Amino acid sequence: MKNPTADEAQAQLESHLLEIIQWHFSPETGSPFWLDWAKKAGWDPRAEIQSVADLKKFPHFQDEWLRDMQPEVWVPKAYNGRPFNIFETGGTTGMPKQRIGWEDYKTDYSEFSNKISDEHFPRNHFWLMMGPTGPRRLRLAIEHLANVRGSACYFIDLDPRWVKRLILNKQFDQAKAYMDHVVDQAATILKHRKVSGLFTTPKLLEALAERVDLWDSGIRGVFCGGTTMLPQYVRFIVEEILENRIGFYPTYGNTLMGLAASVPLTPEDQFSISYYAPQPRAILRVVDPNDTDRTVEYDTWGRVELTTLTKEFFMPRFLERDEALRRKPRGQYAWDGVAEVRPFGAMEKNIVEGVY
């Protein structure tokens, strides 16, 4: 299948945007939150939003809306009566953000299945997920991805909120003990069960590799999620931990966006990872933190802005707590990407990322 041109991708995005705006702001299908918001704002997005450029007419989406409001305000009227999943993100201190959903996570991860190699993730085999489960959509998403490929998945639970709290309280010995506890369980599974695919975070991958030989344990592909992976750390993972023979698939994803896949690394990348949003269901922009209407130049740092466009969830212009380099379109992705994602303000202050 040939890669889309920039014009084709833009046309698809514009068409999809109009459909989503109509859906969320129509009294027949829209959610209570957005119908009430439009009434209070005094304008009808169905008339005013005619292109992606018009999204700037929306203010930035506030994460407090996902913390303070009952989940049912986000249910599109067309979905009334359908029980929903409740997924959480954040929550190390205070109320977490909550997003409801039905099928979006399945769509995201089914599409991702087409981007991973059968050599690295053999079909009809077994996976191991060592990462956050509990109230996060990641657990269901990883299991769905394994199932789409005819596989089953083992799980090692992880509570990143607890790890962050331990680190914030300078209880480093307890944080290490908890991390050891998680790695011990994964090592036991690899010793006694056949596993070829692994999902985990960069720090847990490194800790596990200190305990077991990943290749000899049967691991052929690693699907790695987490924010900060600087080029020198990526090189360490690829060359030292995975020994240039285990497939490496870093992703940038979250509960609010879905899954931004990375392009395969080439020598020219010098281990700098670039990620591309799952357009048209989500748009990533890298904006000037002091003038968020302005997109920064290519290969320049800025704050990540996310717009999510699905029938289940509409979220315009959410300023992520991440910063990144803006990257040019590449390969199958005829739209901008983000690279070297790290916590916003990482160069100015210390950020606690825990096991990520």
N, C-alpha and C positions, 0 to 999 in steps of 0.2 A: 504494500500500500504506500503510495507516494506521500511525502510530507506536504502539509497544507502550506500555501503561500501566506504571506502576511495579510494580504487583502482578503483571502478566504477565511482565515482565522478571525479577522476583525468583523467580517460580515456575520459569521456565526455567532460571535459574542454579542453584537448589536441586536440580532434577532432574538437571542436567548434572553437578553436583558429586558426587552420589551415584554416578552412573555411572563417573566418573573414579576415585573412591576405590576402588570395587569392582574396577575394572580394574587399578590399580597395586598393590593389596594382596592380590589373589587369587593363589594359587600357580599357577593355570592360565595367567594372563596377565601377572602383575606382573614388574617388573624385579628383578634380584638386589639392587640397592642398597636399594630400598624394602622388599623382603621381609626382608632382613637387618636393616634399621633397625627395623622393627616388632618383630622378635624380640628385639633388644637393648633396645628401649624398654619391652617388657613389656606392650604394649596393642595391640589390633586396631582400626585406624582404621575398618574396615568396620562395626564395632559402635558405635564412639564418635562418629564424625563423621556427624551426622544433619542438619546445617544449615550454612550459611555461617558463622554465629556460632561454630560448633564448631571452625573452623579455628584459633582461638586456642589450641587444645590442642597444636598443633604448635609446636615452637620455630622461630626464624627459620632459614630455609635459609642455609647457609654457602657463600659462593662458593669457599672452599678445596676443597669437595667436587668442584667442576668442574675445579679445577686439579690436584688431587693424584691423582685416581682414573683408571684406564683407562676409555676411553669405553664399552666394552662392558658395564660394570656398569649402564648406564642403559637397555639394550635390554629392552623388555618381552618376556616369554617368547613372547607371541603373534607377535612380530616376529623370532624367532630364524631365522637363515639369510638374512635380507634385508640386503644391503649398505646402509650408511647414509652420509649426508653428515656431515662433521664441520665445524662452524662455530665460529669463534673470536670472542671479544670481549675487549677490553683487551689486555694484553701489552706495554705500553710498557716496563715493567721486569718481569723474571721471567716465569713461566709464565702464558700467557693462560688465561682460562676457556674451556672447550670444551663445546659442546652438540651432540648428535647429532640427526638428524632425517631425515624421509622426505618427507612431503607437507605439513607444517604451513605452510611458507612459501608454498606455492601457494594454500592455503586463505586465508591472511591477505591476500594480494595480489589474489586473484580477487575477494574481497569488497570490497576497496578500489576496484577498477575501477568498481563501481557508484556510487561517491561522487565521481567526477571527470566533468567535463563533456566531451561530444564537441566542443563549441566550442573548449575549451582544449587538449584532447588528441584530435585527430581520429583516427578509426579508420583502419586500413590505411595508416599513414604511418610516420614514423621518429622515434625518440627518441635522445637523447644522455645518457649517465650520466657525470658527472664526479665521481667519489667513490671510496671505498675498495672494492676488489674482493678479490683474493687469497683469504685464508681466511674471509672474511666471507660470510654468507648473502645480503647485500644485492645482490651482483652477480647471483646466480641469481634473486632475488626481483624485481628491476627488469626483468630480461629476461622473466620469466614474465608480469609485469604488461603489458609491451609486447605480448607474444605473445597474451595474452588479448584484447587490443584489436585484433588483426590486424596489429600493427606489429612492426618490427625495431628493434634498439637498437645504437648505437655506444657504445664504452666508452673512457674515459680513466682509466687506473689512477692510484691515489693510495695512498701508504703513510703513514697518519696517525701510526704509531709513530715513523717516522723524523723527521717534522716536530716531534713533541713532544720527541723527544730533542735535536734541534737547538736548540729554544727553551730547554729545561732547561739546556743547556750554553751558553746565551747566544750561540749562533752564528746571530744573526739575519740576517746577510747570506746565509748558506747556506739558511736557511729561506725567505727571500724568493725566492732563485734557484730553489728547488725549486717553489715556488708558481707562479712565472712559467713554469716548464717545463710544468706541468700546464695552465695557462691557455692557453699558446701552442698546445698540441695541440688543445684545445677550439675555439679560434678558427679553427684550420685546418680542422677538420671543418665548422664552420658556414659557412665561406667556400666550400667545395667540395661540400657535400652538403646535401640537403633535410632539415631537422629541424624538427619542430613542438613536441615535448615535451622538457623538460630536467629531469633530476634532478641536484641538487647540494647542497652545504652553503651556508649564508648567506654566509660569507666568500668562498668561491669564486665564488658568484653575483655578489657585489659586484665582485670582481676581473675577472671576465669582462665585466661590463657596462662597465667602464672601457676595455675593448679593442674591443668590438664593439657595434653597435646591435642589441639582442636582437630587437626587433620587425621591423626590416628584414631580419634574418637568418632570419626565419621562425618564431621562437619564439612560441607562443600560450599555453603553459601551463608553469608551473614547479612541480615537486614537490620540496619543500625539507625536508631532514632535518637535524637538529642540535639541540642542547639549548638554549643560551641565546639567546633572541630577545626582548629586552625591548621593551615597547610602542613606545618611540621608534625602535628599530631596525626593527621591523616596519613602522611608518609610512614610514620611509625606503625600505624595500624596495618597498612597495606603490606609493607616490606618486612616488618618484624613479627607482628602478631599473626597475620594471615599468610606470611611467607610467599606472597605473590602467587599463590595457587588456590586460595579460597576466595570465591566471589564476594565482592564488597558492594553493598547497595545502601548508601546513606540516604536518608530522607529527612525532610523538614515538614512536620505535620503537627496538627493540634485538633482539639475537639471542635473548634470553631471553623476551621478551614477545610479539613480533610487531609489530603496527602500530596505534598509537592515532591515529585521524584527528581533525582539528580541525573545529570547526563553522565555517561561513562567518562572516566578520567582519561585524558590524553597527555603525552609528554609536555605539550604546550601549556597545559593547565597548571603545571608545577604543584599538583596536589591541592589546588584551590577548587572546592566543590561548588557547583552551580545547581540551583534548584528551580523548577518551573511549576507554577500553580496548575491545578487541574482545570484550566479554562475549558468551557465557559462557566463552569460551576463556581469558580473562584477567581479573583483577580488580585495579584500582588503588585503594589507600587512601592518604589523606594523614594521617599519624599524628604524635602528639606524640613528638619524638625522645627525650624523657626518660621516656616512658610509652607504649610502642608498642602497648599494648592499646587505647589511647584514640585515636579519630579526632578530629581538630581540627574546629572550627566552620567553616562555609562562609566563603569569602573570607579564610581565615587560612592563614598559612604553616605547613608541616610537612614531614616527610620522606616520600618516596614509598615505599610498600610494595607489592610486586608478588606476586601469586599466579598461576601459570600452570597451566591445567587442560586438557590435551589428552591423548589416548591415547599420543602420542609422548613427552610430557614433563610431569611433575608437579613443581611447585616451589612449596611453600607459604611465604608470608610472607617473601619476600626483600626486605631493605632496600636499595633502590637508592642509588647515590651521587648522588642528586638530591633537591632540595626543590622544592616547588610550593605554589600556592594551591589549596585545595579549592574546586571549583565545583559548583553545583547541576545536576541533570539538565536536559537541554535538547533540544528537537526530537526527533529519532529516538532519542536516547540517554536512556533512562529510568533512568539510574544516574549516580553521581557522576563528575565529571571532574577534571582537573588543569590548572592554568594557570600561565603564565610560568615554565616549568620551567627550573631552573638547577642547577649543581653544588651539592651539599650543603655548607653552610658558606661559600657564595660571599661573603657579606657580612663574614665574619671573616678570610678568608685569600685569597691569590691562587691562582687555579686556572688551570692551563695547558690550554687547549682546542685549541691548534693551529689546524687549518684548519676547525674546527667553529664 
